[in-house]
Structure formats: C-alpha cells, structure tokens
Amino acid sequence: MFNTVIIGGGAAGLFCGANLEVDTCLILESGKKIGSKILISGGGMCNITNMDSSEIFLKKFGNKKQENFLKPAILNFPTRETINWFEKNGLKLIPREDGKVFPETEKAQSVIDIMQRKIAQKGYIIKYNTKATKVIKNGELFYIKCGEEEFKCKNLVIATGGKSFPETGSDGSGYNLAKDLGHSIITPEPALTSIKIVDYKFKEISGNSVKKSLVDFYHKNEEKRYLQACGDLLFTHQGLSGPVIINNSRFVNSGDTLKFSLIETTNKEETRQTLNTIFNSKEKKTIKRVLKDLNISNSIIDRFSEILDFDKGLFLGNLSKNIKSKIITSLLEFPVTVNSKIGFNGAMVTCGGVGLEEINRKTMESGKIENLYFAGEIIDYDGDTGGYNIQAAFSTAMIAAQSISRK
Ligand SMILES: Cc1cc2nc3c(=O)[nH]c(=O)nc-3n(C[C@H](O)[C@H](O)[C@H](O)COP(=O)(O)OP(=O)(O)OC[C@H]3O[C@@H](n4cnc5c(N)ncnc54)[C@H](O)[C@@H]3O)c2cc1C
C-alpha cells in the first residue's frame, strides 16, 4: 500500500515524483526505461522551457480555454522556477537568443538523471515494464491492475502522456484508465505535425526552408482565410513543415488551401507593391539576380522557375507583364492543397485528452473522484514548439505534487 502511485514515468510523472513530500510513492512505467520522450525532445538536447513571460507563454497553447486552465499552474511554477529547480539540483539551464532553454550539457539524459536522483533520494520506487491496465476506486483506496500484479494507494496521479510517438510508451492507454474512473476524453488528434500536400512540387528541394514565410490558411471551398501566421517554413519530402506549419497544424484539415510566401514578409500587400516597383524598374538585372536579392536560395529559385516555367536568365525588361504578375503572386502566395497531417507517429504532441472542465485547475485534482490527479499531456492542452509542452508538464505536475503533499 502506497500513499501515492504515479502512472507514467515521463516529464510529468517524474517531476511529480521528484517534488512530492509523502512517505511512500510508487511510479509505474510501462517501458523498460523512463523519460523516453524527453530523450528525443529538442533533437536529443531537450528544449526544456522557454523564456517568454508567463503571459505570452500561456498564449502559446491551443485556445483561450487551455490558456485559462493552465494559468494557475504556470504562474505557480513558471520558467524561472524550472531554471532554479534544476540549477539547485545540479543542472544549469541555458536560455538561447530565441528564448528556448536547454540544459548546459545539451543532453536530454541529464534532465532525466536529475529527476531520477531526486526520486531515489526520497526513497520512492520506480517500477519498470509495468503497464497499468485497469484502475478502480473502492472506498478510500485506488486499486491499480498491472497484468497479474495489483497496487493500492490513497492518491493516484495519471501522467501517461498523449498518443503521439507511441514507441516512447505514450500509446493512449492512459485515456482508458481515466475513462474507467468516469472521466470523458476529448478525441485525441495529432498536433505539432508536418503536413502532406496534394500534387507536391517541392520534393526535389526538401530540406530547404523559407525564413519568416507568411502563410494564409483557408478551409476547403471558403474564400475567407481562417488564419494567417508567420514563421520559418521547411520543405519536406511529402509536404510542408517548420514552426509556422507545425504550430498551426492543430487547426488544419484535409482539403484546406495554404498560400505561403517564398520570401520574408509580414504584410503581403505592402510587399506586393515593393515587388511591383522592383519588377518594373529599368535596372538591367536578370530575374535570377532579382530573386537572389530577395534572399531566395539558389535551390528554391531553380525549382520555382521550373514550376512556373520561366527562364531565370532573362532580363527584367524582357519579361512579359503576365509572367511578372504570375511570379509576384506566386512569391507571395504559393497555393497548395493539404492532403493530410502526418499521423500520431510523427506528431510531437496530442491535442485532446481528459476534459479541462473535469479537473480543478488549481490542484490538478479530478472534479469527479477525490484524490485522483492528472498531470502532463494526458490533459486536453497542447502547446507550440519551443519548450512550452515540457514546461506545462512540469507545472501541472508540480501543482499536483504540492496539492497531494499538503494533505
Ligand atoms: C520528437 C518530439 C520532440 C519533442 N520536443 C520537445 C521539446 O523540445 N520541448 C518541449 O517542450 N516538448 C517537446 N515535445 C513534447 C514533450 O516531449 C511532451 O509534451 C512531454 O514529454 C509530455 O510529458 P508527459 O509526461 O505528459 O508524457 P510522456 O512524456 O509521453 O510520458 C508518459 C509516460 O507514461 C508511460 N505510460 C503510458 N501509458 C502507461 C500505462 N498505461 N502504464 C504505465 N506507464 C504508462 C509512457 O511509457 C511514458 O513514459 C516533443 C515531443 C516529441 C514527440
């Protein structure tokens, strides 16, 4: 019999265990190691948090409801606290110019090691290869079934993550545990994902990117765009990726049209006027030179001229009005149709999960079952790339740990 059982040894479960102040705690992990998703985060270096102010930080989540839900947790344990916590425990975290924060070691394993050491110091147990398959509450106690084994506890934390990258252990089985206990689950969908494009024309230049592309998003058969976003855009083998695509993929459906710029801009109409002036000037420049001066890479210029079928060696004065207008429009709003998102296997996070209105946002305790808590990505929130998701896992875990410890 344990005071607390935590199901899931990921960012949320480990941080909760590392901050609990109770006499006994057991962490159940279905995999043969803990923190498998942390290990692949930030390209193996773990972009652990972000220097944005808490106000801006909260805006990086799916919608206003998520922002409101996470507010007490983030204000209670913001970025600065994460930096202090790890530093106090022996790992320096370094903010980069773009606001992303990484461990000094640039190794995700060090983040796991610190939490694991803290858990061991408290005498808590981590049980590997132990998947929770059923949970019931009888009287004051929870009974957790893991195959043939059964564990009992007074407080239960479900921190089983979402459904993305299932090979890391987050296979969605946690949703069934929450359902067993009477919670409703908002249908999980892949989020933070690249997208596949119909009749994709940029395969040849996959790996190339456009800095600060301005992308307009349109639903199928609708003329009014539903979103405009600016950020780096990456060409992949099958479609588009990069922060501007990944961070907004939660809104994208199959059949949507995306119109992206191949040059940096924040205002397409203003840039169109600038381009009109450039393209109609009397300067003796080849079209290739003009495009290079607009900071477009050689590979993109080559492919762009093939797609639009113009000779990039021609001088501006020799281009027809028609082709100039076609080039300008395509530079500003190259249209593509979304085939599909890359599925859960390629999504960095899951949107959907345990409904926010069923959890007390100040304690992470279930509104349905006393002494049941949730932490991390199993909850229906999803943040942008940039360290927001791991910080949210830590902040929700911390508030759950504090609530349990106070009892
Ligand atoms: C490729 C990739 C890169 C990423 N990079 C970043 C980044 O740099 N910065 C950032 O902020 N976020 C990043 N993320 C997202 C971030 O890693 C997650 O949001 C975060 O790890 C979620 O933590 P969690 O503890 O809620 O879930 P998880 O880390 O998924 O942990 C859940 C744990 O529960 C275990 N488990 C599941 N079901 C059961 C069960 N039934 N019984 C027992 N154990 C179970 C799993 O094995 C797993 O260990 C990245 C994600 C991916 C996929």
PDBQT file of the ligand as one rigid body, heavy atoms in Angstrom, charges set to zero:
ROOT
HETATM    1  C1  LIG A 501      10.002  14.185 -31.241  1.00  0.00    +0.000 C 
HETATM    2  C2  LIG A 501       9.480  15.042 -30.127  1.00  0.00    +0.000 A 
HETATM    3  C3  LIG A 501      10.203  16.157 -29.731  1.00  0.00    +0.000 A 
HETATM    4  C4  LIG A 501       9.716  16.972 -28.719  1.00  0.00    +0.000 A 
HETATM    5  N1  LIG A 501      10.470  18.040 -28.328  1.00  0.00    +0.000 NA
HETATM    6  C5  LIG A 501      10.018  18.829 -27.343  1.00  0.00    +0.000 A 
HETATM    7  C6  LIG A 501      10.824  19.889 -26.860  1.00  0.00    +0.000 A 
HETATM    8  O1  LIG A 501      11.987  20.053 -27.255  1.00  0.00    +0.000 OA
HETATM    9  N2  LIG A 501      10.298  20.711 -25.894  1.00  0.00    +0.000 N 
HETATM   10  C7  LIG A 501       9.042  20.518 -25.378  1.00  0.00    +0.000 A 
HETATM   11  O2  LIG A 501       8.605  21.300 -24.525  1.00  0.00    +0.000 OA
HETATM   12  N3  LIG A 501       8.287  19.470 -25.777  1.00  0.00    +0.000 NA
HETATM   13  C8  LIG A 501       8.758  18.630 -26.720  1.00  0.00    +0.000 A 
HETATM   14  N4  LIG A 501       7.994  17.558 -27.112  1.00  0.00    +0.000 N 
HETATM   15  C9  LIG A 501       6.731  17.291 -26.384  1.00  0.00    +0.000 C 
HETATM   16  C10 LIG A 501       7.037  16.787 -24.967  1.00  0.00    +0.000 C 
HETATM   17  O3  LIG A 501       8.082  15.839 -25.028  1.00  0.00    +0.000 OA
HETATM   18  C11 LIG A 501       5.807  16.174 -24.319  1.00  0.00    +0.000 C 
HETATM   19  O4  LIG A 501       4.740  17.089 -24.357  1.00  0.00    +0.000 OA
HETATM   20  C12 LIG A 501       6.074  15.802 -22.859  1.00  0.00    +0.000 C 
HETATM   21  O5  LIG A 501       7.166  14.904 -22.770  1.00  0.00    +0.000 OA
HETATM   22  C13 LIG A 501       4.826  15.155 -22.244  1.00  0.00    +0.000 C 
HETATM   23  O6  LIG A 501       5.149  14.662 -20.964  1.00  0.00    +0.000 OA
HETATM   24  P1  LIG A 501       4.180  13.614 -20.236  1.00  0.00    +0.000 P 
HETATM   25  O7  LIG A 501       4.899  13.192 -19.013  1.00  0.00    +0.000 OA
HETATM   26  O8  LIG A 501       2.837  14.202 -20.105  1.00  0.00    +0.000 OA
HETATM   27  O9  LIG A 501       4.047  12.408 -21.236  1.00  0.00    +0.000 OA
HETATM   28  P2  LIG A 501       5.168  11.394 -21.765  1.00  0.00    +0.000 P 
HETATM   29  O10 LIG A 501       6.490  12.059 -21.800  1.00  0.00    +0.000 OA
HETATM   30  O11 LIG A 501       4.637  10.839 -23.030  1.00  0.00    +0.000 OA
HETATM   31  O12 LIG A 501       5.251  10.287 -20.638  1.00  0.00    +0.000 OA
HETATM   32  C14 LIG A 501       4.230   9.369 -20.391  1.00  0.00    +0.000 C 
HETATM   33  C15 LIG A 501       4.851   8.131 -19.798  1.00  0.00    +0.000 C 
HETATM   34  O13 LIG A 501       3.810   7.270 -19.356  1.00  0.00    +0.000 OA
HETATM   35  C16 LIG A 501       4.102   5.933 -19.705  1.00  0.00    +0.000 C 
HETATM   36  N5  LIG A 501       2.827   5.218 -19.821  1.00  0.00    +0.000 N 
HETATM   37  C17 LIG A 501       1.859   5.423 -20.756  1.00  0.00    +0.000 A 
HETATM   38  N6  LIG A 501       0.799   4.614 -20.503  1.00  0.00    +0.000 NA
HETATM   39  C18 LIG A 501       1.130   3.910 -19.401  1.00  0.00    +0.000 A 
HETATM   40  C19 LIG A 501       0.430   2.902 -18.654  1.00  0.00    +0.000 A 
HETATM   41  N7  LIG A 501      -0.782   2.509 -19.003  1.00  0.00    +0.000 N 
HETATM   42  N8  LIG A 501       1.056   2.365 -17.574  1.00  0.00    +0.000 NA
HETATM   43  C20 LIG A 501       2.312   2.766 -17.207  1.00  0.00    +0.000 A 
HETATM   44  N9  LIG A 501       3.000   3.703 -17.889  1.00  0.00    +0.000 NA
HETATM   45  C21 LIG A 501       2.412   4.267 -18.957  1.00  0.00    +0.000 A 
HETATM   46  C22 LIG A 501       4.868   6.059 -21.009  1.00  0.00    +0.000 C 
HETATM   47  O14 LIG A 501       5.657   4.933 -21.264  1.00  0.00    +0.000 OA
HETATM   48  C23 LIG A 501       5.673   7.333 -20.791  1.00  0.00    +0.000 C 
HETATM   49  O15 LIG A 501       6.927   7.055 -20.234  1.00  0.00    +0.000 OA
HETATM   50  C24 LIG A 501       8.476  16.684 -28.091  1.00  0.00    +0.000 A 
HETATM   51  C25 LIG A 501       7.772  15.560 -28.485  1.00  0.00    +0.000 A 
HETATM   52  C26 LIG A 501       8.271  14.730 -29.468  1.00  0.00    +0.000 A 
HETATM   53  C27 LIG A 501       7.495  13.501 -29.847  1.00  0.00    +0.000 C 
ENDROOT
TORSDOF 0
